[in-house]
Amino acid sequence: PRVGHSATLIVGGRLLIYGGEDTYRHRKDDFWVLDISSMPSVKMRPITLNPEGLLANMWKRLKSKGYKPNCRSFHRACADHSGCYLYVFGGMVDGLLQPAESFGLRFDGELFLVELELELELELQL
């Protein structure tokens, strides 16, 4: 499970997950995409969401190219209108602490612009 991540709707009916913390409170700097447009309807019946089950092929980890923000959690993110850029603001980061900051917590006020390079799989219908 992951907490403190951002979830942003991007081009192609996809959900982009960035950062957050794992169960051991280690901050992450990875990008994941969930293709929500291919999810089956679950209105009337429960479905299994385990890693080997229904959603296993719908998640994709994105490789990082170029600059990206360092590991962070409890930040905010949004995509621009084209879906090609992600703005990431603030959050909790690892690093040196300032005297006024609590032990183990450092809040970042920087704004990052991340260029998204998504490979879209297109199906040709003949």
C-alpha positions as CSV (number, residue, x, y, z in Angstrom):
1,P,0.0,0.0,0.0
2,R,1.0,3.6,-0.6
3,V,0.0,6.8,1.1
4,G,0.7,10.5,0.5
5,H,1.0,10.1,-3.3
6,S,-0.6,12.3,-6.0
7,A,-3.2,10.9,-8.5
8,T,-3.7,13.0,-11.6
9,L,-5.9,12.4,-14.6
10,I,-3.9,12.6,-17.8
11,V,-4.4,12.1,-21.5
12,G,-6.0,8.9,-22.8
13,G,-8.2,8.2,-19.7
14,R,-5.2,7.4,-17.6
15,L,-4.4,8.1,-13.9
16,L,-0.8,9.1,-13.1
17,I,0.4,8.2,-9.6
18,Y,3.6,10.0,-8.3
19,G,5.6,9.7,-5.1
20,G,4.2,8.9,-1.7
21,E,5.3,6.5,1.0
22,D,5.4,2.8,1.3
23,T,4.4,0.8,4.4
24,Y,7.8,1.4,5.9
25,R,7.4,5.2,5.5
26,H,10.1,5.4,2.7
27,R,9.4,8.2,0.3
28,K,9.1,7.4,-3.4
29,D,9.9,9.3,-6.6
30,D,8.4,6.9,-9.1
31,F,5.7,7.3,-11.6
32,W,2.9,4.8,-12.3
33,V,0.1,4.9,-14.8
34,L,-3.3,3.2,-14.4
35,D,-5.4,2.8,-17.6
36,I,-8.8,3.5,-16.0
37,S,-10.5,3.5,-19.4
38,S,-9.9,-0.3,-19.7
39,M,-11.3,-1.1,-16.2
40,P,-14.4,-3.2,-16.2
41,S,-17.6,-1.8,-14.7
42,V,-18.0,-2.9,-11.0
43,K,-21.4,-1.4,-10.3
44,M,-23.2,-4.6,-9.3
45,R,-20.5,-7.1,-8.4
46,P,-17.3,-7.1,-6.4
47,I,-13.9,-7.7,-8.2
48,T,-10.5,-8.9,-7.0
49,L,-7.9,-6.2,-7.1
50,N,-4.9,-8.2,-6.0
51,P,-1.5,-7.9,-7.9
52,E,-2.0,-11.2,-9.7
53,G,-5.7,-10.5,-10.5
54,L,-7.7,-8.2,-12.6
55,L,-5.7,-5.0,-12.4
56,A,-2.2,-6.6,-12.9
57,N,-2.0,-5.7,-16.6
58,M,-3.5,-2.2,-16.2
59,W,-0.6,-0.7,-14.1
60,K,2.6,0.5,-15.9
61,R,5.7,1.9,-14.3
62,L,7.1,4.8,-16.3
63,K,10.8,5.2,-16.8
64,S,12.2,8.5,-15.9
65,K,13.9,10.6,-18.5
66,G,15.5,13.9,-17.6
67,Y,14.9,15.8,-14.5
68,K,12.3,14.9,-11.9
69,P,11.6,16.0,-8.3
70,N,13.3,14.1,-5.5
71,C,11.4,11.6,-3.3
72,R,8.4,13.2,-1.7
73,S,5.0,12.6,-0.1
74,F,1.9,14.6,0.7
75,H,2.6,16.9,-2.2
76,R,0.1,18.2,-4.9
77,A,0.3,17.6,-8.6
78,C,-1.8,18.6,-11.7
79,A,-1.3,18.1,-15.4
80,D,-1.6,20.9,-18.0
81,H,-4.3,20.9,-20.6
82,S,-2.2,18.9,-23.1
83,G,-1.5,16.2,-20.6
84,C,2.2,16.4,-21.5
85,Y,3.4,18.2,-18.4
86,L,2.9,17.6,-14.7
87,Y,3.3,20.4,-12.1
88,V,4.4,19.1,-8.7
89,F,4.3,21.4,-5.7
90,G,5.5,21.0,-2.1
91,G,5.3,18.0,0.1
92,M,7.4,16.3,2.6
93,V,11.0,15.4,1.5
94,D,14.0,13.8,3.0
95,G,17.1,15.9,3.7
96,L,18.7,18.4,6.1
97,L,16.3,20.0,8.6
98,Q,15.9,23.6,9.4
99,P,15.9,24.6,13.1
100,A,12.2,25.4,13.1
101,E,11.2,22.0,11.5
102,S,10.1,19.0,13.5
103,F,12.4,16.0,13.8
104,G,12.2,13.9,10.7
105,L,10.0,16.3,8.8
106,R,11.0,18.7,6.1
107,F,8.4,20.6,4.0
108,D,9.4,21.7,0.5
109,G,7.8,24.7,-1.2
110,E,9.4,24.3,-4.6
111,L,7.4,24.0,-7.9
112,F,8.6,21.4,-10.4
113,L,7.6,21.0,-14.1
114,V,8.0,17.4,-15.3
115,E,7.7,16.5,-18.9
116,L,5.7,13.3,-19.4
117,E,6.7,10.9,-22.2
118,L,4.0,8.4,-22.5
119,E,4.0,5.6,-25.1
120,L,0.4,5.3,-26.3
121,E,-0.6,2.0,-27.6
122,L,-2.8,2.5,-30.6
123,E,-4.9,-0.3,-32.1
124,L,-5.4,-0.1,-35.8
125,Q,-8.8,-1.3,-36.9
126,L,-8.8,-2.4,-40.5
